[in-house]
């Protein structure tokens, strides 16, 4: 799908749109070659510039019973994947941490998830309702948390934003937020200034496509 915003508007596309776009890139990257690969898009969707390497972004995978997950490390990874840390999750692309509990709303999920940790082990995962924050019936075995934006807040991007904030007073506030790992509305308009390589969806297709 195409963004519902124009590339240089100070408005961000919705996390759901971004999630669907990144899901296509992920499925292209995982294509086995056993069946034909067909990607359909509007002209705008096909021509929309993309940062290179989005299909290589390692999503966070959490499964009940898995050990070795430090909650602070998981939170830091979600910041890199451009999730917005909040006090209470209400929208896609947000996460909150309370004690040993992580609430997170992936971009293309129907409901947010509440993930309870016992030390470094994932103890329980449940979906919950945004309206009243109550858990929904049924347990979830595992969740995948892909990127929430097409501009990832990696250490390199945050450092570049920190370097540029004094050069461009008009967008200083946006760059300062990004330098601190906070997604800013409209930050996608700065992709050409903050990433090394801009490509289109064609560049994500396998060779000899």
N, C-alpha and C positions, 0 to 999 in steps of 0.2 A: 504493500500500500504506500501511497504518497503521504508526505506530511500534510496536515491540514493548515499549516502555516507556511509562509514564504521563507526562503533560505536566510534572508538577512533581516527579517523582522525580529524585534526583541521579544519574541514569544516562543515558548518551547512547544514542540508537538506533544501530544498526550502520551503518557507512559504506555498506554495500551497500543497505540499506533507504533511506537518505537519497539515495543515487545514483539509485535507481529512481524515487523521488518527484520529484527535481529533473529527471530525464529527461522525466517526464510534463509538468512545467511548461514545459520547453524546447520540447517538441513542440507543446504548445498555442500557445505564442508564435509558432512557425513555421508554424502552420496556414495554408494558402493559401486555404481556402474552396471548393476544387474538389470536395471530397468531404464527406460529413457528418462532424461531429466528435462522437465519443462517448467519454466518460470513465467508466470503471467503477471503483467504490471501495466498500469496506465503509463502514458508517455512521461508524465511528471514523476511517477514512482521510479521509472527506469533511469531517468536522467538526474535524479536527485544526488548530489555529491555525498560521498560517504568517507569517513575516516578509514584508512587502511587498517587491517588487523582486527576488526571487530569480531570476526568469526573465531579468532584465536583467544578471545577473552575467556578465562576459565571461570565458569559459573560456580557458585557455592552449592555443594551437594551435601545434604544432611539426611541421615537415615536413623531410625530408632535403633538403639543398641550400639551405634558406632561410638568409638572412643577416640581420643586425641584431638578433640575440638575445644580450643580455648575460646571462650566467648568474646574476649577482647580482640582476638585475631579475626574472628568471624565478623565482628563489627567493623574492623579496619578494612576488611575485604569488601564489605557492602558499601563503605564510603568510596572506595576505588571504583566500584561498579555504579557509582552515582546515585545510590539510594540516599534519601534525605532523612537524617535522624530527627525524630520528633518525640514529644512526650507521650502522645497517644496516636496510634496508627488509624488513619481514616481514608487514605487515598493510596492508589497504586504507586509504587516507587518509594514508599516510606518504611522506616523501621524504628522500633523503640526497644530499649533494654531496661528491664527492672529486675534487679537481683540476678537470678539465674534463668530468667525468662526472656526470650527474644520474640517479639512480635514483628512480622514482616509481611508486606503485601507485594508479591511479585507482579510484574507488569501485565501479564496475560492470565493471571489466575482469577477465578470467580470470587474467591474469598481470601482474606489474609490468613496467615498461619501463626499459631502460638507454639513455640518450640521451647520445651522445658529441658534444661541441662541439669545433670547431677554430677558436679565436678566437670570432668572433660568428656562425659558421656551424654549423648542425646537420649533423654529419658522418655519423652513423649512429644508427639506432634499432633495438633488438632487445628482444624479450621475454626474461625470464629466470625461472628457477625460484627460488621462495622457499626451498625445501629446501636446495639447495646453492649458490645464488647464481650458477649457471652460465647463460650465454646459451642460449636455445632456438634450434633451427634456423629459418632464414628471416629475412629482413630485413623491417622494417616501414616503410612509406612515410611515415606521419604518425600523430600521436596528438593526441587532444583531452583536456585535463585539466580536467574540470568541478569545481565546488565539492565539498568533502568533507563539509561540515556545513550545516545549515540556518540556523546563526548564523554569518555571515561575520565574520572578524576584520579588518574595515576600520579605517582610522585613526579614524573617528568612534566605532565600537564600542569600540576599545581605549582611547580617551580617556575615554569614559563609564565604562568599567570602572575606570580609574585614579581617577576622581573618586569612585566609590561605595565603593572598598575600605575607606575609613576609617569609613564609615557603617554597615557591616554586618560586624562582626568575625567572625561565624560562617561567612561565605563569603569572607573576606579572601584566603585562599590561592588560591581559584579565580579571583577577580577579578585578583589580582596576575599569575597566569599569563596570563590573557587580555590584560591590559594589555601584556605582553611579546610578544604574538603566539603564545602557546602554547595550543593547544586543551586544555581541561580537561574531565575526565569530568563529565557532567551539566550542562555549561554551557548546554544548550538550555533548561533550566528557568528561565534568566534572560532569555530572549528578551523578555518583556513589559517588563523594566526597561531593556533595552539598545538596543532598536530603536524607531523612532518610530511605526510603523504595523503593526498585526496584522490579518491578513485570513484568509480561507479559500480553498480551491481554487476556489470559485465566483467569487471576485473576479479570478481569473486567466483566466477564460473570456472570449472575445471578446464585444463588445457584441451585444445582441439574441439571446444564447444562450437 
